[in-house]
Amino acid sequence: MRLSKKAIALFLTAVLFCCSWAGLSIQADGPGQPGWLYETAADLPYETETDLPYETETDLPDQPGWLYETAADGSVCITGRTTAGKTLEIPAQLDGKPVTAIGLYAFQDDTTITALYLPESVTNIGAYAFSGCTALATITGAEYLQQVGWGSFGNTAWYEAQPEGPVYLGNILYRYKGTVPEQTVLTVREGTVSVAPVALVGQTGLVQLDLPDSVRIIGREAFSNCAGLTAIRLSGSLTQIGPQAFARTAVTAVELPQSLQEVDGGAFDCCEYLEDISFPDTLVEYAPSAFTRTPWYDNQPAGALYVGSALLTYKGVLPENTDFIVREGTLSISAGFLAQQEGLRSVSIPASVQRIGQRAFTGCKNLQQISVDAASTAYASPDGMLLNLTNHTLLVCPQQTTGAVTVPNGVETIAQTAFQNCQGISAVTLPDGLQTIGAEGFAGCVGLTGLDIPDTVTWIGGSAFKDCTALRSVTLSAGLTAIERETFANCVALQDVAVPDGLQSIRADAFFDCVGLKRIVLPASVTEIQQQAFYGVGPEVYLEGPLDLVICAPAGSYAQTYAQENGFAFEPLEISDDGVTGDVTGDGYINNKDFARLKAYLADDQTVLVQECADTTGDGYINNKDLARLKAYLADDEISLG
């Protein structure tokens, strides 16, 4: 009996980068690039936290070694260096790949750098990349930049040397230095391509803004809290308005250009005089909060709110048993459009829709079906689910779905929260070729009892199976290298996890409160088990008596050291040349993969082969008695094999 549950307040410092790369593998001394550390990333649709031990010696004493990431498109983002030097000359290529970006915090507080040379290929610099580089006085190649992040050159000698007024970094309006005089009309100079984040934040003297047609991007909070700003002329080539870009200004009207592609969260939030907005009829992705707390928004009637060709949000609460029909001609549906609308029963989507934002139907607990017009080339609705045809992603499974579900062939990604709280689902069949399961992908599927994850899956997001309280067994994919945070948190019935050889890391709280887990087999490839990975099932929790989780792993492995140092029982995994009884697959481990292989063999599947060690009863025959014995063994480690 548990006396108390320890309250968890775990603070993690996320090492973020300018691009959303994940699933990184470190490679040292790449071909033709001695001394470099670099990473090759999977093509994943969401961000993750990464903490990589960058340590190396360079073979090129006159040249710095670089820390960098390689994206799926082959472009490189530099995240640091391994050697010192006053002159920082960024290479145009690394390992034969183009360098296009410098990452978040990459050289922050490096007070040795005096000069920066950028190649034509670098177009993006992340937030705080050179912040605190107090000796950095000269920047060459800035004219190639298209975007810079928040505070990227703050507290540098270069910035301190700039005169008061608008400060330009190449063709970017980087910052307004000093205080804008009262009643200022600012005409941004011709050729400017973007306005950096917080460029003029809080400058109350600004009353009018005129952007040239060269401007394509307005950064986060660029003009927020400019309380005197009443009139703006936006660029005719503008593609993106960043989060909170004009929030809490006094603008009264705005004409959004036809070139616009994205308006981020809170872009015009709290503009208390904004009554007139002209919207383009092109494909634009709007955040639902882009125009909230404005007279324009307040004056809109309750119900579905369309802006131009976009479905922005739903004002108010849907009536019970609503069958919502998206009107013809709609091009986009905003993120979170009908999230948490319990009255939604079904959704019909026309073929005109080209973009649907994330979590558009999350939390709609009475949603039974999604129907997409068969003529659509962008989306489909097999068995009432929502599928993105362009990137082969299953976006939504309605929460009222029951019974066994088969994910269609061709699906490569299960999106974040796709099956979240589908409580009536009892089984899910995943297709070969699936690569990614997003964060919270199956969280709260309380009827799901088992799952075999195909070996093509290389990434499973955090909390993917959190609160799946009936889940008893999981076979993880052979390509998996990490079990992320809270992946199986509160899976109280979980008894068996087939951990693949090649797994390297088990993150914090991965098996939090998995009180049914009595034995776990870990391969020698595991080299990291983070704090509280097994909290609630071992000595990391206060108990009247210890829980009996046994960590089984090869003798001398990291898992053995972890078990002994953290008070877990340890069982050495003995592997003989002749194989271990019950190891049907011959991979050196006894887990659910062996059960599945033997079951297929006994069903006369001619594609399946088994080894002699499948004779778990030791009677000289391989039959259903061996299958039953193996099943019993996996459920209770007191049963012997052979």
Secondary structure as GFF3:
##gff-version 3
##sequence-region A 1 642
A	DSSP	beta_strand	22	30	.	.	.	ID=ss1
A	DSSP	beta_strand	33	42	.	.	.	ID=ss2
A	DSSP	beta_strand	66	70	.	.	.	ID=ss3
A	DSSP	beta_strand	76	81	.	.	.	ID=ss4
A	DSSP	beta_strand	87	89	.	.	.	ID=ss5
A	DSSP	beta_strand	93	94	.	.	.	ID=ss6
A	DSSP	beta_strand	97	102	.	.	.	ID=ss7
A	DSSP	beta_strand	115	117	.	.	.	ID=ss8
A	DSSP	beta_strand	124	125	.	.	.	ID=ss9
A	DSSP	beta_strand	138	140	.	.	.	ID=ss10
A	DSSP	three_ten_helix	142	144	.	.	.	ID=ss11
A	DSSP	beta_strand	147	148	.	.	.	ID=ss12
A	DSSP	alpha_helix	157	160	.	.	.	ID=ss13
A	DSSP	beta_strand	165	169	.	.	.	ID=ss14
A	DSSP	beta_strand	172	177	.	.	.	ID=ss15
A	DSSP	beta_strand	184	187	.	.	.	ID=ss16
A	DSSP	beta_strand	194	195	.	.	.	ID=ss17
A	DSSP	beta_strand	206	210	.	.	.	ID=ss18
A	DSSP	beta_strand	217	218	.	.	.	ID=ss19
A	DSSP	beta_strand	231	233	.	.	.	ID=ss20
A	DSSP	beta_strand	240	241	.	.	.	ID=ss21
A	DSSP	beta_strand	253	255	.	.	.	ID=ss22
A	DSSP	beta_strand	262	263	.	.	.	ID=ss23
A	DSSP	beta_strand	276	278	.	.	.	ID=ss24
A	DSSP	beta_strand	285	286	.	.	.	ID=ss25
A	DSSP	alpha_helix	295	298	.	.	.	ID=ss26
A	DSSP	beta_strand	303	307	.	.	.	ID=ss27
A	DSSP	beta_strand	310	315	.	.	.	ID=ss28
A	DSSP	beta_strand	322	325	.	.	.	ID=ss29
A	DSSP	beta_strand	332	333	.	.	.	ID=ss30
A	DSSP	beta_strand	344	349	.	.	.	ID=ss31
A	DSSP	beta_strand	355	356	.	.	.	ID=ss32
A	DSSP	beta_strand	369	372	.	.	.	ID=ss33
A	DSSP	beta_strand	379	380	.	.	.	ID=ss34
A	DSSP	three_ten_helix	382	384	.	.	.	ID=ss35
A	DSSP	beta_strand	386	388	.	.	.	ID=ss36
A	DSSP	beta_strand	393	396	.	.	.	ID=ss37
A	DSSP	beta_strand	403	406	.	.	.	ID=ss38
A	DSSP	beta_strand	413	414	.	.	.	ID=ss39
A	DSSP	beta_strand	425	429	.	.	.	ID=ss40
A	DSSP	beta_strand	436	437	.	.	.	ID=ss41
A	DSSP	beta_strand	450	452	.	.	.	ID=ss42
A	DSSP	beta_strand	459	460	.	.	.	ID=ss43
A	DSSP	beta_strand	473	475	.	.	.	ID=ss44
A	DSSP	beta_strand	482	483	.	.	.	ID=ss45
A	DSSP	beta_strand	496	498	.	.	.	ID=ss46
A	DSSP	beta_strand	505	506	.	.	.	ID=ss47
A	DSSP	beta_strand	519	521	.	.	.	ID=ss48
A	DSSP	beta_strand	528	529	.	.	.	ID=ss49
A	DSSP	beta_strand	550	553	.	.	.	ID=ss50
A	DSSP	alpha_helix	558	565	.	.	.	ID=ss51
A	DSSP	beta_strand	569	572	.	.	.	ID=ss52
A	DSSP	alpha_helix	592	602	.	.	.	ID=ss53
A	DSSP	three_ten_helix	612	614	.	.	.	ID=ss54
A	DSSP	alpha_helix	624	635	.	.	.	ID=ss55
###
